[in-house]
Structure formats: structure tokens, C-alpha cells
Amino acid sequence: MVSNFAGILTIFLVLFAIAYGDDPADFPIEKGCSKAGGICMPTDECPVEIIADYKGLCPNANKKDPSVQCCHGISLKETRCQRFGGECQPRCPDDLKVPRAKDCTDGKVCCVLV
């Protein structure tokens, strides 16, 4: 009985890690970072180097995760179409497609709204 529970728990944890383990972290909007045109995220998710002037603009998020800084860019782990300023569409010009977006279904592609 115990080994069955351990097996089921292991499967659940593996599936949970697959489903949620690589998602970008979501932190609340911080006024200082937002005014500077940035988004609070862990530094390992930021696609550009953190500018020294923008360090410390995410004080509330730093309480949850000390690695969070104000970043100018979209998280390297982001895969949601809407976060790229797009919408799932049946057709889209190649230069407006967002290949990193993985949440479009039914043959639709992520297309940046302009």
C-alpha cells in the first residue's frame, strides 16, 4: 500500500514539474519598475543585462525572491501569446508570428497585434 502511494506521488510530482516547472515567475507590478518601463522578474529570466540604475526597483518582489530585478524585456521562459502582445489567429504574416508562444491550439499561431 505504501509503495503504491509513493509511486502515485512520484508520478504526480513529475507531471506537476512538467506542467508548471518551466513557467515564468509572475510578480506583481511595482510602481518604480513600471515607471522605468520594466517588468519585475528573476534575473535568470531576463533576456538583457540588468541596468544598474534599475536595481532595487522591485522591493516587494524582492521579499519573495531576492533575485528579482527590474528587467526590460519578456521573460526567457515566457510562452503565452498574450504576453508577447499577440493573439492566436488562423493566419498570420511570417514577420508577425511569435514562435516562442506555445498556447495557441487548433492550428492557430500567435500573431502580434499591430
C-alpha positions as protocol buffer text, in pm:
chain_id: "A"
residue {
  index: 1
  type: MET
  ca { x: 0 y: 0 z: 0 }
}
residue {
  index: 2
  type: VAL
  ca { x: 277 y: 246 z: 94 }
}
residue {
  index: 3
  type: SER
  ca { x: 472 y: 169 z: -224 }
}
residue {
  index: 4
  type: ASN
  ca { x: 161 y: 235 z: -434 }
}
residue {
  index: 5
  type: PHE
  ca { x: 118 y: 572 z: -265 }
}
residue {
  index: 6
  type: ALA
  ca { x: 485 y: 656 z: -319 }
}
residue {
  index: 7
  type: GLY
  ca { x: 456 y: 561 z: -686 }
}
residue {
  index: 8
  type: ILE
  ca { x: 144 y: 770 z: -737 }
}
residue {
  index: 9
  type: LEU
  ca { x: 302 y: 1064 z: -554 }
}
residue {
  index: 10
  type: THR
  ca { x: 615 y: 1039 z: -770 }
}
residue {
  index: 11
  type: ILE
  ca { x: 407 y: 1037 z: -1089 }
}
residue {
  index: 12
  type: PHE
  ca { x: 207 y: 1337 z: -968 }
}
residue {
  index: 13
  type: LEU
  ca { x: 523 y: 1534 z: -884 }
}
residue {
  index: 14
  type: VAL
  ca { x: 680 y: 1457 z: -1221 }
}
residue {
  index: 15
  type: LEU
  ca { x: 364 y: 1561 z: -1407 }
}
residue {
  index: 16
  type: PHE
  ca { x: 338 y: 1878 z: -1197 }
}
residue {
  index: 17
  type: ALA
  ca { x: 701 y: 1967 z: -1274 }
}
residue {
  index: 18
  type: ILE
  ca { x: 643 y: 1909 z: -1645 }
}
residue {
  index: 19
  type: ALA
  ca { x: 327 y: 2120 z: -1645 }
}
residue {
  index: 20
  type: TYR
  ca { x: 443 y: 2407 z: -1424 }
}
residue {
  index: 21
  type: GLY
  ca { x: 816 y: 2379 z: -1364 }
}
residue {
  index: 22
  type: ASP
  ca { x: 937 y: 2593 z: -1652 }
}
residue {
  index: 23
  type: ASP
  ca { x: 678 y: 2869 z: -1645 }
}
residue {
  index: 24
  type: PRO
  ca { x: 795 y: 3224 z: -1596 }
}
residue {
  index: 25
  type: ALA
  ca { x: 756 y: 3366 z: -1249 }
}
residue {
  index: 26
  type: ASP
  ca { x: 470 y: 3611 z: -1203 }
}
residue {
  index: 27
  type: PHE
  ca { x: 535 y: 3904 z: -973 }
}
residue {
  index: 28
  type: PRO
  ca { x: 307 y: 4199 z: -901 }
}
residue {
  index: 29
  type: ILE
  ca { x: 364 y: 4523 z: -1088 }
}
residue {
  index: 30
  type: GLU
  ca { x: 599 y: 4751 z: -895 }
}
residue {
  index: 31
  type: LYS
  ca { x: 544 y: 5122 z: -948 }
}
residue {
  index: 32
  type: GLY
  ca { x: 913 y: 5217 z: -974 }
}
residue {
  index: 33
  type: CYS
  ca { x: 996 y: 4942 z: -1223 }
}
residue {
  index: 34
  type: SER
  ca { x: 683 y: 5008 z: -1426 }
}
residue {
  index: 35
  type: LYS
  ca { x: 761 y: 5382 z: -1446 }
}
residue {
  index: 36
  type: ALA
  ca { x: 1106 y: 5288 z: -1578 }
}
residue {
  index: 37
  type: GLY
  ca { x: 941 y: 5073 z: -1848 }
}
residue {
  index: 38
  type: GLY
  ca { x: 1037 y: 4740 z: -1696 }
}
residue {
  index: 39
  type: ILE
  ca { x: 890 y: 4422 z: -1550 }
}
residue {
  index: 40
  type: CYS
  ca { x: 997 y: 4258 z: -1224 }
}
residue {
  index: 41
  type: MET
  ca { x: 1137 y: 3908 z: -1283 }
}
residue {
  index: 42
  type: PRO
  ca { x: 1421 y: 3684 z: -1165 }
}
residue {
  index: 43
  type: THR
  ca { x: 1749 y: 3790 z: -1326 }
}
residue {
  index: 44
  type: ASP
  ca { x: 1797 y: 3446 z: -1486 }
}
residue {
  index: 45
  type: GLU
  ca { x: 1476 y: 3503 z: -1686 }
}
residue {
  index: 46
  type: CYS
  ca { x: 1573 y: 3849 z: -1813 }
}
residue {
  index: 47
  type: PRO
  ca { x: 1685 y: 3848 z: -2179 }
}
residue {
  index: 48
  type: VAL
  ca { x: 1905 y: 4158 z: -2135 }
}
residue {
  index: 49
  type: GLU
  ca { x: 2161 y: 4273 z: -1880 }
}
residue {
  index: 50
  type: ILE
  ca { x: 2007 y: 4446 z: -1579 }
}
residue {
  index: 51
  type: ILE
  ca { x: 2093 y: 4817 z: -1585 }
}
residue {
  index: 52
  type: ALA
  ca { x: 2246 y: 4933 z: -1256 }
}
residue {
  index: 53
  type: ASP
  ca { x: 2007 y: 5231 z: -1231 }
}
residue {
  index: 54
  type: TYR
  ca { x: 1711 y: 4991 z: -1228 }
}
residue {
  index: 55
  type: LYS
  ca { x: 1834 y: 4767 z: -946 }
}
residue {
  index: 56
  type: GLY
  ca { x: 1619 y: 4789 z: -636 }
}
residue {
  index: 57
  type: LEU
  ca { x: 1301 y: 4892 z: -823 }
}
residue {
  index: 58
  type: CYS
  ca { x: 1120 y: 4571 z: -720 }
}
residue {
  index: 59
  type: PRO
  ca { x: 1128 y: 4589 z: -337 }
}
residue {
  index: 60
  type: ASN
  ca { x: 806 y: 4393 z: -275 }
}
residue {
  index: 61
  type: ALA
  ca { x: 903 y: 4115 z: -516 }
}
residue {
  index: 62
  type: ASN
  ca { x: 1250 y: 4101 z: -355 }
}
residue {
  index: 63
  type: LYS
  ca { x: 1082 y: 3996 z: -31 }
}
residue {
  index: 64
  type: LYS
  ca { x: 951 y: 3686 z: -211 }
}
residue {
  index: 65
  type: ASP
  ca { x: 1262 y: 3622 z: -423 }
}
residue {
  index: 66
  type: PRO
  ca { x: 1588 y: 3817 z: -372 }
}
residue {
  index: 67
  type: SER
  ca { x: 1697 y: 3751 z: -732 }
}
residue {
  index: 68
  type: VAL
  ca { x: 1413 y: 3963 z: -875 }
}
residue {
  index: 69
  type: GLN
  ca { x: 1516 y: 4282 z: -1055 }
}
residue {
  index: 70
  type: CYS
  ca { x: 1357 y: 4531 z: -1293 }
}
residue {
  index: 71
  type: CYS
  ca { x: 1408 y: 4394 z: -1645 }
}
residue {
  index: 72
  type: HIS
  ca { x: 1345 y: 4546 z: -1986 }
}
residue {
  index: 73
  type: GLY
  ca { x: 1223 y: 4252 z: -2190 }
}
residue {
  index: 74
  type: ILE
  ca { x: 997 y: 3949 z: -2185 }
}
residue {
  index: 75
  type: SER
  ca { x: 1099 y: 3654 z: -1968 }
}
residue {
  index: 76
  type: LEU
  ca { x: 1309 y: 3391 z: -2143 }
}
residue {
  index: 77
  type: LYS
  ca { x: 1064 y: 3135 z: -2004 }
}
residue {
  index: 78
  type: GLU
  ca { x: 753 y: 3311 z: -2137 }
}
residue {
  index: 79
  type: THR
  ca { x: 543 y: 3105 z: -2379 }
}
residue {
  index: 80
  type: ARG
  ca { x: 200 y: 3273 z: -2355 }
}
residue {
  index: 81
  type: CYS
  ca { x: 90 y: 3451 z: -2671 }
}
residue {
  index: 82
  type: GLN
  ca { x: -87 y: 3736 z: -2495 }
}
residue {
  index: 83
  type: ARG
  ca { x: 231 y: 3826 z: -2303 }
}
residue {
  index: 84
  type: PHE
  ca { x: 404 y: 3892 z: -2636 }
}
residue {
  index: 85
  type: GLY
  ca { x: 127 y: 4132 z: -2736 }
}
residue {
  index: 86
  type: GLY
  ca { x: -25 y: 3872 z: -2963 }
}
residue {
  index: 87
  type: GLU
  ca { x: -342 y: 3679 z: -3024 }
}
residue {
  index: 88
  type: CYS
  ca { x: -396 y: 3327 z: -3156 }
}
residue {
  index: 89
  type: GLN
  ca { x: -507 y: 3356 z: -3520 }
}
residue {
  index: 90
  type: PRO
  ca { x: -571 y: 3107 z: -3801 }
}
residue {
  index: 91
  type: ARG
  ca { x: -336 y: 3304 z: -4031 }
}
residue {
  index: 92
  type: CYS
  ca { x: -53 y: 3548 z: -3972 }
}
residue {
  index: 93
  type: PRO
  ca { x: 223 y: 3708 z: -4182 }
}
residue {
  index: 94
  type: ASP
  ca { x: 556 y: 3541 z: -4108 }
}
residue {
  index: 95
  type: ASP
  ca { x: 714 y: 3861 z: -3976 }
}
residue {
  index: 96
  type: LEU
  ca { x: 439 y: 3895 z: -3711 }
}
residue {
  index: 97
  type: LYS
  ca { x: 445 y: 3534 z: -3585 }
}
residue {
  index: 98
  type: VAL
  ca { x: 577 y: 3460 z: -3236 }
}
residue {
  index: 99
  type: PRO
  ca { x: 725 y: 3109 z: -3247 }
}
residue {
  index: 100
  type: ARG
  ca { x: 804 y: 3109 z: -2871 }
}
residue {
  index: 101
  type: ALA
  ca { x: 432 y: 3124 z: -2788 }
}
residue {
  index: 102
  type: LYS
  ca { x: 307 y: 2770 z: -2725 }
}
residue {
  index: 103
  type: ASP
  ca { x: -51 y: 2821 z: -2606 }
}
residue {
  index: 104
  type: CYS
  ca { x: -229 y: 2853 z: -2942 }
}
residue {
  index: 105
  type: THR
  ca { x: -436 y: 2547 z: -3035 }
}
residue {
  index: 106
  type: ASP
  ca { x: -642 y: 2414 z: -3325 }
}
residue {
  index: 107
  type: GLY
  ca { x: -379 y: 2503 z: -3586 }
}
residue {
  index: 108
  type: LYS
  ca { x: -372 y: 2870 z: -3484 }
}
residue {
  index: 109
  type: VAL
  ca { x: -48 y: 3066 z: -3448 }
}
residue {
  index: 110
  type: CYS
  ca { x: 47 y: 3355 z: -3223 }
}
residue {
  index: 111
  type: CYS
  ca { x: 30 y: 3677 z: -3421 }
}
residue {
  index: 112
  type: VAL
  ca { x: 150 y: 4013 z: -3282 }
}
residue {
  index: 113
  type: LEU
  ca { x: -126 y: 4272 z: -3289 }
}
residue {
  index: 114
  type: VAL
  ca { x: -18 y: 4592 z: -3462 }
}
